[in-house]
Amino acid sequence: WHDGNPVTTEDVIFSFSAPADIEIVPMYARFVQNIESMEDLGGGTVRFHLDSANAAFLTSTLAKLNLVPKHYYGPLLDALKGTGNNAETILEEKRIGSGPFKFVDWRPREQVVLAANTDHFHPPKIERWIVKEIPNVEAMLGMFRKGEINFISYYTGDPTVLEDIVAKDGDITLMKSVDIGFQYLAFNHRRAPFNDVYLRRALSLSIDRDMMVNAAWNGNAVRAGSHVSPALSYYHKEGIENFDTGIDLAKQILEEGGYKIKNGKLHYPDGVKEQYPN
């Protein structure tokens, strides 16, 4: 740990058992509810026993919780018992982790300063890392061009402006990659009329995805065929996004589901009452 104590299997077990106390750590309880028990096998190995098979355990549990030092957080959590307060009320005097960067300073809504942890098994190649919060896009670009910041990792402005700057300045490089995230429209399957698969399919296929890529993201996006991004190549099925869309196809699906389009109005199938009368 950053305070000099070793990271142990006891810390690992504590990190995944403490959230099971829903009264004390309510925000993380759901991530560990599948864990039945944990076993210290020695040699730095912990075995997790689950109450049922869970293919998402790696991403829904192990990747959701960070390891925390038991010697520091154990007493803090114990002190909360019987007070009616939970872990969200804790204001740590120290920020102790075990990663390649150590916490130095935090100014809310301004910046976080991290220093290299030279004792880490894979130490950083830079001495410190300053993460600045700059809400104004113009100010961010100005600082970037003056060399006051080295790179922009999250840009929310007009991408064409950024591309113009890169084109005019030979010292700036624009790097693009497909994100693992995705934008989507979700239907509540439990409520009519969205509990009808024909209506859901028609709505989905009526959306011109290529138009959205160009109009909403200026070409800086790719079509999605599922919630798995192409960036996750191991899990993504190549070509799944290549399906036909269009209003005519949507109308065809609605007709297959018993809907009728008369004089520009969509009518429910026979025997189905209108769910949202005007």
For each residue, the residues with C-beta under 8 A, 3 or more apart:
1: 4 5 6 7 69 72 96 97 98
2: 96 97 98 102 103 117
3: 69 72 94 96
4: 1
5: 1 69 71
6: 1
7: 1 11 67 69 98
8: 11 12
9: 12 13 40 42 44 45 46
10: 13 14 40 70
11: 7 8 14 15 67 68 69 70
12: 8 9 15 16 38 46 67
13: 9 10 16 17 38 40 46
14: 10 11 17 18 68 70 73 74
15: 11 12 18 65 66 67 68 70
16: 12 13 19 32 35 38 48 61 65
17: 13 14 20 32 35 38
18: 14 15 21 24 25 68 73 74 77
19: 16 25 28 29 31 32 65
20: 17 25 29 32 33 35
21: 18 24 25 29 77
22: 25 26 29
23: 26 86
24: 18 21 77 80 81 86 87
25: 18 19 20 21 22 28 29 77 86 87
26: 22 23 29 86 88
27: 87 88
28: 19 25 31 32 64 65
29: 19 20 21 22 25 26 32 33
30: 33
31: 19 28 60 61 64 65
32: 16 17 19 20 28 29 35 61 65
33: 20 29 30
34: 50 51 52 54 57 60 61
35: 16 17 20 32 38 48 49 50 51 61
36: 49 50 51
37: 49
38: 12 13 16 17 35 46 47 48 49
39: 46 47 49
40: 9 10 13 45 46
41: 45 46 47
42: 9 45
43:
44: 9
45: 9 40 41 42
46: 9 12 13 38 39 40 41
47: 38 39 41
48: 16 35 38 57
49: 35 36 37 38 39
50: 34 35 36 53 54 57
51: 34 35 36
52: 34
53: 50
54: 34 50 57 60 61
55:
56: 59 60 61
57: 34 48 50 54 60 61 62
58: 61 62 63
59: 56 62 63 64
60: 31 34 54 56 57 63 64
61: 16 31 32 34 35 54 56 57 58 64 65
62: 57 58 59 65
63: 58 59 60
64: 28 31 59 60 61
65: 15 16 19 28 31 32 61 62
66: 15 97
67: 7 11 12 15 98
68: 11 14 15 18 72 73 96
69: 1 3 5 7 11 72 73 96 98
70: 10 11 14 15 73 74
71: 5 74
72: 1 3 68 69 75 76 94 96
73: 14 18 68 69 70 76 77
74: 14 18 70 71 77 78
75: 72 78 79
76: 72 73 79 80 87 90 92
77: 18 21 24 25 73 74 80 81 87
78: 74 75 81
79: 75 76 83
80: 24 76 77 83 85 86 87 89 90
81: 24 77 78
82:
83: 79 80
84:
85: 80 89
86: 23 24 25 26 80 89
87: 24 25 27 76 77 80 90
88: 26 27
89: 80 85 86
90: 76 80 87
91:
92: 76 95
93:
94: 3 72
95: 92 103 106
96: 1 2 3 68 69 72 103
97: 1 2 66 102 103
98: 1 2 7 67 69
99: 117 120
100: 116 117 120 122 123 124
101: 114 115 116 117 124 129
102: 2 97 114 115 116 117
103: 2 95 96 97 106 112 114
104: 113 114 115 128
105: 111 112 113
106: 95 103 111 112 113
107: 110 111 112
108:
109: 133
110: 107 132 133
111: 105 106 107 130 131 132 133
112: 103 105 106 107 130 131
113: 104 105 106 128 129 130 131
114: 101 102 103 104 128 129 130 131
115: 101 102 104 127 128 129
116: 100 101 102 123 124 126 127 128 129
117: 2 99 100 101 102 120 123 124
118: 123
119: 123
120: 99 100 117 123 124
121:
122: 100
123: 100 116 117 118 119 120
124: 100 101 116 117 120 127 129
125:
126: 116 129
127: 115 116 124
128: 104 113 114 115 116
129: 101 113 114 115 116 124 126
130: 111 112 113 114
131: 111 112 113 114
132: 110 111 149
133: 109 110 111
134: 139 140 143 149
135:
136: 139 140
137: 140 141 155 156 157
138: 141 142
139: 134 136 142 143
140: 134 136 137 143 144 149 152 155 157
141: 137 138 144 145 157 161 162 165
142: 138 139 145 146
143: 134 139 140 146 148 149
144: 140 141 147 148 149 151 152 172
145: 141 142 165 169 172
146: 142 143
147: 144 150
148: 143 144
149: 132 134 140 143 144 152
150: 147
151: 144
152: 140 144 149 155
153:
154:
155: 137 140 152 159 162
156: 137
157: 137 140 141 161 162
158: 161 162 218
159: 155 162 163 217 218 220
160: 163 164 218
161: 141 157 158 164 165
162: 141 155 157 158 159 165 166 174
163: 159 160 166 167 174
164: 160 161 167 168
165: 141 145 161 162 168 169 172
166: 162 163 169 172 173 174
167: 163 164
168: 164 165
169: 145 165 166 172
170:
171:
172: 144 145 165 166 169
173: 166
174: 162 163 166
175:
176: 220
177: 231
178: 222 229 230 231
179: 182 229 231
180: 229 231 232
181: 229
182: 179 224 227 229
183: 221 224
184: 224 227
185: 204 207
186:
187: 194 200 203
188: 191 194
189: 194 195 200
190: 195
191: 188 194 195
192: 195 196 275
193: 196 199 268 275 276
194: 187 188 189 191 199 200
195: 189 190 191 192
196: 192 193 199 200 257
197: 200 201 257
198: 201 202 253 254 256 257 258 259
199: 193 194 196 202 203 254 257 259
200: 187 189 194 196 197 203 204
201: 197 198 204 205 253
202: 198 199 205 206 250 251 253 254 257 259
203: 187 199 200 206 207 250
204: 185 200 201 207
205: 201 202 243 244 245 246 249 250 253
206: 202 203 245 246 247 249 250
207: 185 203 204 212 245
208: 211 212 245 246
209: 212 213 223 224 241 245
210: 213 214 223
211: 208 214 215
212: 207 208 209 215 216 217 221
213: 209 210 216 217 219 221 222 223
214: 210 211 217 218 219
215: 211 212
216: 212 213 221
217: 159 212 213 214 220 221
218: 158 159 160 214
219: 213 214
220: 159 176 217
221: 183 212 213 216 217
222: 178 213 230 241
223: 209 210 213 241
224: 182 183 184 209 227 229 241
225: 237 239 240 241 242 243
226: 236 237 240 241
227: 182 184 224
228: 232 235 236 237
229: 178 179 180 181 182 224 232 236
230: 178 222 233 236 241
231: 177 178 179 180 236
232: 180 228 229 235 236
233: 230 236
234:
235: 228 232
236: 226 228 229 230 231 232 233 240
237: 225 226 228 240
238:
239: 225 242
240: 225 226 236 237 243
241: 209 222 223 224 225 226 230
242: 225 239
243: 205 225 240
244: 205 249
245: 205 206 207 208 209 249
246: 205 206 208 249 250
247: 206 250 251
248: 251 252
249: 205 206 244 245 246 252 253
250: 202 203 205 206 246 247 253 254
251: 202 247 248 254 255 261
252: 248 249 255 256
253: 198 201 202 205 249 250 256 257
254: 198 199 202 250 251 257 259 261 266
255: 251 252 258 259 260 261
256: 198 252 253
257: 196 197 198 199 202 253 254 269
258: 198 255 269 270 272
259: 198 199 202 254 255 266 267 268 269
260: 255 266 267 269
261: 251 254 255 264 265 266 267
262: 265 267
263:
264: 261
265: 261 262
266: 254 259 260 261
267: 259 260 261 262
268: 193 259 272 273 274
269: 257 258 259 260 272
270: 258
271:
272: 258 268 269
273: 268
274: 268 277
275: 192 193
276: 193
277: 274
278:
